[in-house]
Amino acid sequence: MELLFLHPTDEETTMNAVTRHFHCKDVGYDCDWQLEGQSEDEMLPVIEKHAAEVHNLTHFKSEAVEHVKEAIRKNDQ
């Protein structure tokens, strides 16, 4: 018996992916900036860039990164 592995198409992968959301105001800023992405790894650099450019935050302690990660929500939350 031969095993057949089916690989999802890009469209199927996109449809099954969980979208995550980040709102800057959820970490305590009076800021309406928002971001959507597929993963924390994809979103964190963009969030850090926004924080540096808009809020003059250039150094993130591990506690701040954890706080940001906790604020990233899946689309069902």
N, C-alpha and C positions, 0 to 999 in steps of 0.2 A: 504494500500500500504506500503510495506517495503522498507526502504532506504538501499541502498548498497553502502558502501564506499570502494573504491579501493585504496589500498596503493601501491605506486610504488615500484618496486623491487630495490635492491641496484644498479643494472646495469642501470636501467632507471634513478635513481636519479643522478648517476655519469654522465650519458650522458647529462642530463639537467642542471647540475651544471655549473656555470660560473667560469672559471679559471681566477685567478688574477695573475698578474705579478709584481714583484718588481726588480728594477735594482739599485744597490747601487750608481752608477754614477748619477742617477736622483736626488739624494739629495746632490750632490756636491763633491763626493769623486772620485778620480782617481782609480776606482776599478771596475773590470769586474764581480763581484759577482752578481748572480741573484737568484731569488726564485719564485716558482709557488705555489699557494695554492688555497683553495676554499673560504677562508674568511680572513678578517683582523685579527680577533681574533686568528685564527690558525697561521697566518704569523708573527704577531708582536713579540711574544717571540723568534722566530727563528732569526728575524732581529735584535732584541736587543742583542742576543747572538753573532751574527756575529759582530755587532758594538763593543761589549766589547772585543772580542777575537782578532779582526783584527785592529780595529781603537782606542782601549783603551778608549772607551766611556762607562762609567759605570753608569752615572746618566742622565736620560732623563727628561727634562722639558716638560711640556704639549705642548709647542709650537713645540718642536722637534718631538714629537709623532704625532702631527697634520701634520707636514711637511712630515713625513714618510707615513702617511695615504693618503695624497694627491698624493704621488708618486706611490701608489699601483694602478695599472690599470687593468681594466677588459680586457678579451681577444679580445674584439671588438674595443679597443682604440689604 
